[in-house]
Amino acid sequence: MKIPNIRSAKKRLRQNKKRWELNRVRKMAIKQVVKQIRSFIVSQDKEAARALLPQLNKATDKAAKHNTIHKNKASRIKSRWTKKIESL
């Protein structure tokens, strides 16, 4: 890995690391909720899966608000999982 010599490049590296970590946390929050929902769908527990939908909506909206994911992707995630849960 190249270590920057220029002060602005050093700052940019610090910012990139910080953003990378925050984006990772936001994406993992979505993935954790999806994983829980998926387990409830497998066990045919519609009510428990439906109870997690607000949590999924919050995580996706937060990620979209901070441009971690695109707003249309957030909408698509919410729509698909809502449809899957309602089809149980």
Rosetta constraint file for C-alpha pairs under 8 A:
AtomPair CA 3 CA 10 HARMONIC 7.94 0.50
AtomPair CA 4 CA 9 HARMONIC 5.79 0.50
AtomPair CA 4 CA 10 HARMONIC 5.61 0.50
AtomPair CA 5 CA 9 HARMONIC 7.13 0.50
AtomPair CA 5 CA 10 HARMONIC 6.97 0.50
AtomPair CA 6 CA 10 HARMONIC 6.30 0.50
AtomPair CA 7 CA 11 HARMONIC 6.34 0.50
AtomPair CA 8 CA 12 HARMONIC 6.12 0.50
AtomPair CA 9 CA 13 HARMONIC 6.15 0.50
AtomPair CA 10 CA 14 HARMONIC 6.39 0.50
AtomPair CA 11 CA 15 HARMONIC 6.21 0.50
AtomPair CA 12 CA 16 HARMONIC 6.04 0.50
AtomPair CA 13 CA 17 HARMONIC 6.24 0.50
AtomPair CA 14 CA 18 HARMONIC 6.30 0.50
AtomPair CA 15 CA 19 HARMONIC 6.09 0.50
AtomPair CA 16 CA 20 HARMONIC 5.92 0.50
AtomPair CA 17 CA 21 HARMONIC 6.25 0.50
AtomPair CA 18 CA 22 HARMONIC 6.32 0.50
AtomPair CA 19 CA 23 HARMONIC 5.98 0.50
AtomPair CA 20 CA 24 HARMONIC 6.05 0.50
AtomPair CA 21 CA 25 HARMONIC 6.23 0.50
AtomPair CA 22 CA 26 HARMONIC 6.28 0.50
AtomPair CA 23 CA 27 HARMONIC 6.14 0.50
AtomPair CA 23 CA 63 HARMONIC 7.62 0.50
AtomPair CA 23 CA 68 HARMONIC 5.52 0.50
AtomPair CA 24 CA 28 HARMONIC 6.03 0.50
AtomPair CA 25 CA 29 HARMONIC 6.19 0.50
AtomPair CA 26 CA 30 HARMONIC 6.69 0.50
AtomPair CA 26 CA 59 HARMONIC 7.04 0.50
AtomPair CA 26 CA 62 HARMONIC 7.59 0.50
AtomPair CA 26 CA 63 HARMONIC 5.67 0.50
AtomPair CA 26 CA 68 HARMONIC 7.34 0.50
AtomPair CA 27 CA 31 HARMONIC 6.34 0.50
AtomPair CA 27 CA 63 HARMONIC 7.05 0.50
AtomPair CA 27 CA 68 HARMONIC 7.55 0.50
AtomPair CA 28 CA 32 HARMONIC 6.00 0.50
AtomPair CA 29 CA 33 HARMONIC 6.49 0.50
AtomPair CA 29 CA 59 HARMONIC 6.23 0.50
AtomPair CA 30 CA 34 HARMONIC 6.21 0.50
AtomPair CA 30 CA 56 HARMONIC 6.30 0.50
AtomPair CA 30 CA 59 HARMONIC 5.54 0.50
AtomPair CA 30 CA 60 HARMONIC 6.25 0.50
AtomPair CA 31 CA 35 HARMONIC 6.03 0.50
AtomPair CA 32 CA 36 HARMONIC 6.37 0.50
AtomPair CA 33 CA 37 HARMONIC 6.18 0.50
AtomPair CA 33 CA 52 HARMONIC 7.13 0.50
AtomPair CA 33 CA 55 HARMONIC 7.10 0.50
AtomPair CA 33 CA 56 HARMONIC 5.92 0.50
AtomPair CA 34 CA 38 HARMONIC 5.99 0.50
AtomPair CA 34 CA 56 HARMONIC 7.21 0.50
AtomPair CA 35 CA 39 HARMONIC 6.32 0.50
AtomPair CA 36 CA 40 HARMONIC 6.41 0.50
AtomPair CA 36 CA 49 HARMONIC 7.77 0.50
AtomPair CA 37 CA 41 HARMONIC 6.18 0.50
AtomPair CA 37 CA 48 HARMONIC 7.95 0.50
AtomPair CA 37 CA 49 HARMONIC 5.07 0.50
AtomPair CA 37 CA 52 HARMONIC 6.76 0.50
AtomPair CA 38 CA 42 HARMONIC 6.26 0.50
AtomPair CA 38 CA 49 HARMONIC 7.96 0.50
AtomPair CA 39 CA 43 HARMONIC 6.36 0.50
AtomPair CA 40 CA 44 HARMONIC 6.05 0.50
AtomPair CA 40 CA 45 HARMONIC 5.14 0.50
AtomPair CA 40 CA 46 HARMONIC 7.01 0.50
AtomPair CA 40 CA 48 HARMONIC 6.59 0.50
AtomPair CA 40 CA 49 HARMONIC 5.53 0.50
AtomPair CA 41 CA 45 HARMONIC 5.99 0.50
AtomPair CA 41 CA 46 HARMONIC 6.69 0.50
AtomPair CA 41 CA 49 HARMONIC 6.69 0.50
AtomPair CA 41 CA 85 HARMONIC 6.99 0.50
AtomPair CA 41 CA 88 HARMONIC 7.52 0.50
AtomPair CA 44 CA 88 HARMONIC 6.92 0.50
AtomPair CA 45 CA 49 HARMONIC 6.37 0.50
AtomPair CA 46 CA 50 HARMONIC 5.99 0.50
AtomPair CA 46 CA 85 HARMONIC 6.38 0.50
AtomPair CA 46 CA 86 HARMONIC 7.70 0.50
AtomPair CA 46 CA 88 HARMONIC 6.41 0.50
AtomPair CA 47 CA 51 HARMONIC 6.12 0.50
AtomPair CA 48 CA 52 HARMONIC 6.69 0.50
AtomPair CA 49 CA 53 HARMONIC 6.90 0.50
AtomPair CA 49 CA 85 HARMONIC 6.63 0.50
AtomPair CA 50 CA 82 HARMONIC 7.94 0.50
AtomPair CA 50 CA 85 HARMONIC 6.58 0.50
AtomPair CA 52 CA 56 HARMONIC 6.35 0.50
AtomPair CA 53 CA 57 HARMONIC 6.10 0.50
AtomPair CA 53 CA 78 HARMONIC 7.96 0.50
AtomPair CA 53 CA 82 HARMONIC 7.21 0.50
AtomPair CA 54 CA 58 HARMONIC 6.09 0.50
AtomPair CA 55 CA 59 HARMONIC 6.25 0.50
AtomPair CA 56 CA 60 HARMONIC 6.14 0.50
AtomPair CA 56 CA 78 HARMONIC 7.12 0.50
AtomPair CA 57 CA 61 HARMONIC 5.96 0.50
AtomPair CA 57 CA 78 HARMONIC 6.21 0.50
AtomPair CA 58 CA 62 HARMONIC 6.03 0.50
AtomPair CA 59 CA 63 HARMONIC 6.24 0.50
AtomPair CA 60 CA 64 HARMONIC 6.12 0.50
AtomPair CA 60 CA 74 HARMONIC 5.17 0.50
AtomPair CA 60 CA 75 HARMONIC 7.94 0.50
AtomPair CA 60 CA 77 HARMONIC 7.69 0.50
AtomPair CA 60 CA 78 HARMONIC 7.58 0.50
AtomPair CA 61 CA 65 HARMONIC 5.97 0.50
AtomPair CA 61 CA 71 HARMONIC 7.64 0.50
AtomPair CA 61 CA 74 HARMONIC 6.42 0.50
AtomPair CA 62 CA 66 HARMONIC 6.44 0.50
AtomPair CA 63 CA 67 HARMONIC 6.25 0.50
AtomPair CA 63 CA 68 HARMONIC 5.05 0.50
AtomPair CA 63 CA 69 HARMONIC 5.80 0.50
AtomPair CA 63 CA 74 HARMONIC 7.81 0.50
AtomPair CA 64 CA 68 HARMONIC 5.80 0.50
AtomPair CA 64 CA 69 HARMONIC 5.02 0.50
AtomPair CA 64 CA 70 HARMONIC 5.55 0.50
AtomPair CA 64 CA 71 HARMONIC 4.98 0.50
AtomPair CA 64 CA 74 HARMONIC 6.26 0.50
AtomPair CA 65 CA 71 HARMONIC 7.53 0.50
AtomPair CA 67 CA 71 HARMONIC 7.76 0.50
AtomPair CA 69 CA 73 HARMONIC 6.53 0.50
AtomPair CA 69 CA 74 HARMONIC 6.86 0.50
AtomPair CA 70 CA 74 HARMONIC 6.45 0.50
AtomPair CA 71 CA 75 HARMONIC 6.27 0.50
AtomPair CA 72 CA 76 HARMONIC 6.06 0.50
AtomPair CA 73 CA 77 HARMONIC 6.12 0.50
AtomPair CA 74 CA 78 HARMONIC 6.30 0.50
AtomPair CA 75 CA 79 HARMONIC 6.07 0.50
AtomPair CA 76 CA 80 HARMONIC 6.04 0.50
AtomPair CA 77 CA 81 HARMONIC 6.23 0.50
AtomPair CA 78 CA 82 HARMONIC 6.03 0.50
AtomPair CA 79 CA 83 HARMONIC 6.13 0.50
AtomPair CA 80 CA 84 HARMONIC 6.21 0.50
AtomPair CA 81 CA 85 HARMONIC 6.12 0.50
AtomPair CA 82 CA 86 HARMONIC 6.12 0.50
AtomPair CA 83 CA 87 HARMONIC 6.15 0.50
AtomPair CA 84 CA 88 HARMONIC 6.92 0.50
